[in-house]
Amino acid sequence: MRILVTGSSGFIGNNIKDIIGQSSNDFIFVTSKDYNLELQDEFYSMINDIKPNKIIHLAAYSGGIKANRDFPADFYHRNLYMINNLFLALLKSKHKVEKTLITIGGCSYPDTSDILFEDNIWNGFPQIDSAPYSLAKKTAIIASYAFKKQYNINSQVVIPANVYGKYDNFDLDTSHVIPALVKKFIDNKNIIKIWGDGNPVRDFIYSEDLAKILIKIIYNDYNFDLLNISSGKGVSIKNVVKSLIQITNYNGKIEYDKSKPSGQSVKIFSNKEMLKLDLKLETDLFEGLKKTVIWFQKNYS
Ligand SMILES: NC(=O)c1ccc[n+]([C@@H]2O[C@H](COP(=O)([O-])OP(=O)(O)OC[C@H]3O[C@@H](n4cnc5c(N)ncnc54)[C@H](OP(=O)(O)O)[C@@H]3O)[C@@H](O)[C@H]2O)c1
């Protein structure tokens, strides 16, 4: 079995690499230095050179909210090319791939506080700042449907909830909430300033759990077109802060800066379909935060 992982130098790709470790020779990991997947010819070459049986397609042009606001056209066209090139390469390459698994962002969902069910993915416009990115990635759902129907090309799309863990982006200017908090708790002893009121609720999943589920799905047959990978539970930023105080033995002050935007109030993804397929997350939030703090201290201090 040859399983090709694109975008393997990124956050999720590195977690898959760690889980696989020395235990399997099935995996081939590539990055943009091997093949620039915005170029159709390089996409063909990658498939024809490597001849994978299956692909986990993680490659994406991704970034934080500021980058999304500043460079919307780049986020749109670069991701659209990568999705389009993927499907044309699956169709036209001499080598035929049995199955492709594609990840897209939770920001592809409509901008609502309702629980996010897979069936509701098209029921509204996504959050405007990341819409050029999320809508470009979301074309994977319709491409997957169209290429299956017309050409019997087998692909599936998964939407992970808010992923956190080792190999995350800990740069305060561009990071998501948990890596930013972890860095602040490790770097500061007296005062920690937190953007917003701490009330937003998010659905967090630990990166290793996601990696294990992606590996399970690529090896086995699971019947779905689009699937959330989520805890199905909401946790407020304030509660994440409480856990980090305990984990890091922090004794300083916490200040919520209410003049800064808090973001969408609630974002929870249904995990009903995932549980029906007997796919489960292993790590609760406290344990995952502990592992992330330890990993960060080891790798950044
Ligand atoms: N992180 C999350 O919380 C999250 C949540 C839901 C869904 N997802 C989805 O999961 C996927 C992976 O996310 P991630 O957080 O691991 O992303 P990431 O850390 O930004 O990594 C992106 C990867 O894509 C590669 N890439 C970028 N442009 C490329 C190009 N032109 N050609 C080939 N490779 C290219 C990068 O390679 P180089 O390093 O060589 O440039 C890198 O390996 C994305 O599709 C994302 O939408 C992520």
The ligand as an ORCA input file, in Angstrom:
! r2SCAN-3c Opt
* xyz 0 1
  N      -5.241     23.531     11.427
  C      -6.542     23.453     11.638
  O      -7.053     23.821     12.717
  C      -7.444     22.902     10.569
  C      -8.786     22.741     10.881
  C      -9.628     22.268      9.893
  C      -9.129     21.949      8.645
  N      -7.815     22.108      8.365
  C      -7.373     21.769      7.003
  O      -6.367     20.771      7.032
  C      -5.383     21.014      6.017
  C      -4.013     21.084      6.634
  O      -4.020     22.083      7.630
  P      -2.683     22.489      8.418
  O      -3.127     23.284      9.579
  O      -1.824     21.304      8.587
  O      -2.042     23.493      7.334
  P      -0.584     24.144      7.355
  O       0.097     23.922      8.639
  O      -0.766     25.554      6.865
  O       0.197     23.317      6.225
  C      -0.103     23.505      4.883
  C       0.727     22.562      4.057
  O       0.387     22.779      2.684
  C       1.570     22.863      1.935
  N       1.398     23.735      0.770
  C       1.070     25.049      0.742
  N       1.075     25.517     -0.523
  C       1.429     24.450     -1.307
  C       1.638     24.286     -2.682
  N       1.477     25.299     -3.548
  N       2.017     23.079     -3.139
  C       2.197     22.041     -2.301
  N       2.009     22.127     -0.978
  C       1.632     23.323     -0.484
  C       2.598     23.438      2.882
  O       3.878     23.059      2.410
  P       5.168     24.011      2.610
  O       5.413     24.057      4.078
  O       6.239     23.319      1.873
  O       4.762     25.333      2.020
  C       2.222     22.733      4.194
  O       2.848     21.475      4.223
  C      -5.831     22.278      5.314
  O      -6.538     21.903      4.167
  C      -6.770     22.964      6.265
  O      -7.779     23.683      5.602
  C      -6.963     22.575      9.304
*
